[in-house]
Amino acid sequence: MLRLRRMRSLQLFAAVHASVHNHFNQDRNLSSRDIFKLNRAAALAEWRQLGAA
């Protein structure tokens, strides 16, 4: 965080970080391993599709 000298840079970083974190963060303790892996694979596939566009 110390590298972000401008407030705008910090705000942009926080916005991008929050959206990526929310996309991939799943409460691991609320689902079985198989369901967790399926959800994780779906999130990664969606992320790759968005990155390719």
C-alpha positions in Angstrom: 0.0 0.0 0.0 2.9 2.3 0.5 3.7 2.2 -3.2 0.4 3.8 -4.1 1.3 7.5 -3.7 -1.9 8.9 -5.3 -5.3 8.5 -3.8 -6.7 7.7 -7.3 -4.3 4.8 -7.6 -5.3 3.4 -4.3 -9.0 3.7 -5.1 -8.5 1.9 -8.5 -6.5 -0.8 -6.8 -9.1 -1.3 -4.1 -11.9 -1.5 -6.6 -10.2 -4.1 -8.8 -9.0 -6.1 -5.8 -12.5 -6.2 -4.2 -14.1 -7.4 -7.4 -11.5 -10.2 -7.9 -11.6 -11.1 -4.2 -15.4 -11.3 -4.2 -15.4 -13.4 -7.4 -13.0 -16.0 -6.1 -13.6 -16.0 -2.3 -15.9 -18.7 -1.2 -16.6 -19.8 2.4 -14.7 -23.1 2.3 -16.3 -24.4 5.5 -19.8 -24.2 4.1 -19.4 -26.7 1.3 -17.9 -30.1 0.6 -14.6 -30.4 -1.2 -16.3 -31.5 -4.5 -18.7 -28.6 -4.6 -15.9 -26.2 -3.6 -13.7 -27.5 -6.5 -16.6 -27.2 -9.0 -17.4 -23.6 -7.9 -13.7 -22.7 -8.1 -13.3 -24.2 -11.6 -16.4 -22.3 -12.7 -15.1 -19.0 -11.3 -11.7 -19.6 -13.0 -13.4 -20.4 -16.3 -15.5 -17.3 -16.2 -12.4 -15.2 -15.3 -10.5 -16.6 -18.2 -13.4 -15.9 -20.5 -13.5 -12.3 -19.3 -9.8 -12.0 -19.8 -9.9 -13.3 -23.3 -12.5 -10.7 -24.4 
